[in-house]
Amino acid sequence: MTDYLPPMPMKRDRALKLARNLAFIGYQITRLHPAIIADLAQAEMKWDPEDYSALALLSAAFQGVTIFVLLLVVMYATGNWAFFWGGVGISVFFFFFMFMRSMMYPTFMVRKRVYEIERNFLYALRHLLIQVMGGTPVFNSMVSVSEAGYGEISHEFMRVVQEINSGKSMTKALERMALRNPSIYLRRTIWQVVNALRTGSDMGQTLRVIVEQFTAEQRVLLQKFAKELGPWAMMYMMVTVIFPTLGMTLFLIMSSLSSITLNEGVMLSFVLMSVVVQYFFIQFLKTKRPVMRW
C-alpha cells in the first residue's frame, strides 16, 4: 500500500481535512473521471477517490498560485508589467498540467505494477509447475514461489500465504489476489487455478497447459516485435544519421550563400538534438518490447 500525497504546503492530516471539506468537488471530478476508482485500487493507494481528486485539485491550485506569485515578484523587481497576462496564462496552464499529472499518477503506478509482475511471470509460473509436478502440495509450492525472489509476484504470493495462514481458504485468498492485481496474465492464471481447485482437477496438468499457453502467446508477441523492428530500424537510421547529415549539409550550403555562420554553438546544437532524439526513440522502442521474460 502506498500513501502518496500530491505536493501540498501543509501537513498531511490538515490537507486531508481540507480535501474532505471539498468532498463535493472531489465527487464531481470522480464522476468525470471514473477510471480513478479502479486505478487507485489496483495501484494500492489507500485513498478514497473523492479525497484523492480533491487533493489533486488543491495541490494543482497551490502550485499554480505559487508560479503566478513568483512571476509577479519578477515583474515587480524588473518593473516590466507587459507580461502580466502571459504570466496568468502560464499559471493556468501549469495548474491544469499539475492537476492532470496528479490524476494520472495512479495510472502510472498501475503500469509500473503490471511491469513488475509480468517481467518475472513465466519464471514464477514454471517454478510453481515444477514444485507441483514434483509432488509438493499447492500451498507449499506457493510458499516456495513467495520466497524465490521474483519481485512483485513473489510479494503477491506472500500475501496469499499470509491470508491462508490467518484462516482464509485458499480459493478465497487467490480470488482476492486476482481482484487486486492489474495484470491480465496473472488474473487469467489465478482464475484458472481457482477453477481447478474447485473442480478437483489435476493441478499439475492445469499449470502445464497455462505455461504452454502463455509461452505460445509470448512467442507470437516476440515474432511480431521482431517484424516491427525492421521498419523502426530504418526510421532510426533516418532520424539519427540521414536527417542530421542532410541538415548539416544544407546548413553548410546556406552559410556559404548568406551571412549565416557555422560555429561551435550550432555544431553542439546538432549533436545535442541528435542525442535527445536517439534517447526518446530508444525509450519508445522499449515500450514496444514484450515485458514478460522467458
C-alpha positions in Angstrom: 0.0 0.0 0.0 1.3 3.5 -0.9 0.2 6.7 0.8 1.4 9.1 -1.9 0.2 12.6 -1.4 0.2 15.3 -4.1 2.6 18.2 -3.2 0.9 20.4 -0.5 2.0 23.3 1.6 0.6 21.8 4.8 0.8 18.7 6.9 -0.9 15.5 5.7 -3.8 15.5 8.3 -4.6 19.1 7.6 -4.5 18.6 3.8 -6.8 15.6 4.1 -9.2 17.5 6.3 -9.4 20.4 3.8 -9.9 17.9 1.0 -12.8 16.3 2.8 -14.4 19.7 3.2 -14.3 19.8 -0.6 -15.7 16.3 -1.0 -18.5 17.5 -3.2 -15.9 18.8 -5.7 -14.0 15.5 -5.5 -17.2 13.6 -6.1 -17.8 15.6 -9.3 -14.3 15.1 -10.5 -14.6 11.3 -9.9 -17.8 11.3 -11.9 -16.0 12.9 -14.8 -13.0 10.5 -14.4 -14.4 7.2 -13.0 -11.3 5.3 -14.0 -9.6 6.8 -11.0 -11.6 4.4 -8.8 -10.1 1.3 -10.3 -6.6 2.9 -10.7 -6.4 3.8 -7.0 -7.4 0.3 -6.0 -5.1 -1.5 -8.4 -2.2 0.8 -7.6 -2.9 0.0 -3.9 -3.1 3.7 -3.0 -5.1 3.9 0.2 -7.2 7.0 -0.7 -10.9 7.4 -1.3 -11.4 8.5 -5.0 -13.2 11.7 -3.8 -10.5 12.6 -1.3 -7.7 12.0 -3.8 -9.4 14.0 -6.5 -9.9 16.9 -4.1 -6.3 16.7 -3.0 -5.1 16.7 -6.6 -7.2 19.9 -7.3 -5.8 21.6 -4.2 -2.2 20.7 -5.0 -2.6 21.9 -8.6 -4.2 25.2 -7.3 -1.4 25.7 -4.8 1.3 25.2 -7.4 -0.4 27.4 -10.0 -0.7 30.2 -7.5 2.9 29.7 -6.5 4.1 30.1 -10.1 1.9 33.2 -10.5 3.3 34.8 -7.3 6.8 34.1 -8.5 6.1 35.7 -11.8 4.6 38.7 -10.1 7.7 39.1 -8.0 9.9 39.0 -11.1 7.7 41.6 -12.9 7.8 43.9 -9.8 11.5 43.6 -9.5 12.1 44.4 -13.2 9.3 46.9 -13.4 8.0 45.2 -16.6 4.3 44.5 -16.3 3.8 43.9 -20.0 4.0 40.1 -19.4 1.2 40.1 -16.8 -1.4 38.3 -18.9 1.3 35.9 -20.2 2.0 35.1 -16.6 -1.7 34.4 -16.0 -1.7 32.1 -18.9 1.4 30.2 -17.8 0.0 29.8 -14.3 -3.3 28.5 -15.6 -1.5 26.1 -17.9 0.7 24.9 -15.0 -2.4 24.4 -12.9 -4.1 22.1 -15.4 -0.8 20.3 -16.1 -0.2 19.5 -12.5 -3.8 18.5 -11.9 -3.7 16.1 -14.8 -0.4 14.8 -13.6 -1.7 14.0 -10.2 -4.9 12.4 -11.6 -2.7 10.2 -13.9 -0.3 9.2 -11.2 -2.3 6.2 -10.1 -2.4 5.0 -13.8 1.4 5.3 -14.0 1.6 3.3 -10.7 -0.7 0.6 -12.2 1.5 0.3 -15.3 4.6 0.0 -13.1 2.9 -2.8 -11.1 2.0 -4.6 -14.3 5.6 -4.4 -15.5 7.0 -5.6 -12.2 4.6 -8.5 -12.1 4.8 -9.6 -15.7 8.6 -9.5 -16.2 9.0 -12.5 -13.9 5.6 -14.1 -14.5 6.7 -17.1 -16.6 9.6 -17.8 -14.2 7.3 -17.9 -11.2 4.8 -20.0 -13.1 7.4 -22.5 -14.2 8.6 -22.6 -10.6 5.1 -23.4 -9.4 4.7 -26.1 -12.1 7.9 -27.8 -11.2 7.0 -27.8 -7.5 3.5 -29.2 -8.1 4.7 -31.8 -10.6 7.3 -32.9 -8.1 4.5 -33.8 -5.6 4.7 -30.7 -3.5 1.3 -29.5 -2.2 -0.1 -26.4 -3.8 0.2 -24.3 -0.6 3.8 -25.3 -0.1 4.5 -24.6 -3.8 3.1 -21.1 -3.3 5.3 -20.6 -0.2 8.3 -21.6 -2.3 7.4 -19.0 -5.0 6.9 -16.3 -2.4 10.5 -16.9 -1.1 12.1 -17.3 -4.5 12.8 -13.6 -5.1 10.6 -12.9 -8.2 9.9 -9.3 -7.1 6.3 -8.1 -7.1 4.9 -11.5 -8.0 6.7 -13.2 -5.0 5.3 -10.4 -2.8 1.8 -11.2 -4.1 2.1 -14.9 -3.3 3.5 -13.9 0.1 0.3 -12.0 0.8 -1.8 -15.1 -0.3 0.2 -17.3 2.0 -0.3 -14.9 4.9 -4.0 -14.7 4.3 -4.3 -18.5 4.2 -2.3 -18.8 7.4 -4.7 -16.2 9.0 -7.7 -18.5 8.3 -8.9 -17.7 4.8 -9.5 -20.5 2.4 -7.0 -20.9 -0.5 -9.6 -20.2 -3.2 -10.8 -17.0 -1.4 -7.2 -15.8 -0.9 -6.4 -16.4 -4.6 -9.6 -14.7 -5.7 -8.6 -11.6 -3.7 -5.2 -11.7 -5.4 -6.9 -11.8 -8.8 -9.2 -8.9 -8.0 -6.5 -6.6 -6.7 -4.0 -7.1 -9.5 -3.9 -5.2 -12.7 -2.0 -7.8 -14.8 -4.3 -9.6 -17.2 -2.0 -12.5 -17.4 -1.9 -13.0 -13.7 -5.6 -12.7 -13.3 -6.3 -15.2 -16.0 -3.9 -17.7 -14.4 -5.3 -17.3 -10.9 -8.9 -17.8 -12.2 -7.9 -21.0 -13.9 -6.1 -22.2 -10.8 -9.1 -21.4 -8.7 -11.4 -23.3 -11.1 -9.1 -26.3 -10.9 -9.1 -26.2 -7.1 -12.9 -26.1 -7.0 -13.4 -28.8 -9.5 -10.6 -31.0 -8.2 -8.8 -31.1 -11.5 -5.1 -32.2 -11.8 -3.3 -29.1 -10.7 0.0 -30.1 -12.4 -1.8 -30.6 -15.8 -3.6 -27.3 -15.4 -0.4 -25.4 -14.7 1.3 -27.2 -17.6 -1.4 -26.0 -20.0 -1.2 -22.5 -18.6 2.6 -22.3 -19.1 2.4 -23.7 -22.6 -0.4 -21.2 -23.4 1.5 -18.2 -22.2 4.7 -19.3 -23.7 3.0 -19.6 -27.1 1.5 -16.1 -26.7 4.8 -14.6 -25.8 6.4 -16.3 -28.8 3.8 -14.7 -31.0 4.4 -11.3 -29.4 8.2 -11.7 -29.9 7.8 -12.6 -33.5 5.5 -9.6 -34.0 8.1 -7.3 -32.3 10.9 -8.8 -34.4 8.9 -8.0 -37.6 8.3 -4.4 -36.4 12.0 -3.9 -35.7 12.9 -3.7 -39.4 10.8 -0.5 -40.2 11.8 1.0 -36.8 15.5 0.4 -37.5 15.1 2.1 -40.9 13.4 5.1 -39.2 16.1 5.2 -36.6 18.8 5.4 -39.3 16.9 8.2 -41.0 16.3 10.2 -37.8 19.8 9.7 -36.3 22.0 9.5 -39.3 20.5 10.7 -42.6 18.5 13.7 -41.4 21.3 15.2 -39.3 23.8 14.7 -42.1 21.5 16.3 -44.7 20.6 19.0 -42.2 24.3 19.8 -41.7 25.0 19.8 -45.4 22.1 22.1 -46.1 23.3 24.4 -43.3 26.8 24.5 -44.9 25.3 25.4 -48.3 23.1 28.1 -46.7 26.1 29.5 -44.8 28.1 29.8 -48.0 25.3 31.7 -49.7 24.4 34.0 -46.8 25.7 35.6 -43.7 24.8 32.6 -41.6 28.0 31.2 -39.9 28.6 27.7 -38.8 30.2 27.9 -35.3 30.7 25.6 -32.3 27.3 26.5 -30.9 25.5 25.3 -34.0 27.5 22.1 -34.1 26.8 21.5 -30.4 23.1 22.1 -31.0 23.1 19.4 -33.8 24.8 16.9 -31.5 22.5 17.6 -28.5 19.4 17.3 -30.7 20.7 14.0 -32.2 21.3 12.6 -28.7 17.9 13.7 -27.4 16.1 12.2 -30.4 18.0 8.9 -30.0 17.2 8.7 -26.3 13.5 9.2 -26.8 13.5 6.8 -29.8 15.1 4.1 -27.7 12.7 4.7 -24.9 9.8 4.4 -27.4 11.2 1.0 -28.6 11.4 -0.2 -25.0 7.6 0.4 -24.6 7.0 -1.8 -27.7 9.1 -4.7 -26.4 7.2 -7.5 -24.7 7.6 -7.2 -21.0 7.5 -10.9 -20.0 10.9 -12.6 -19.8 11.4 -16.2 -20.8 
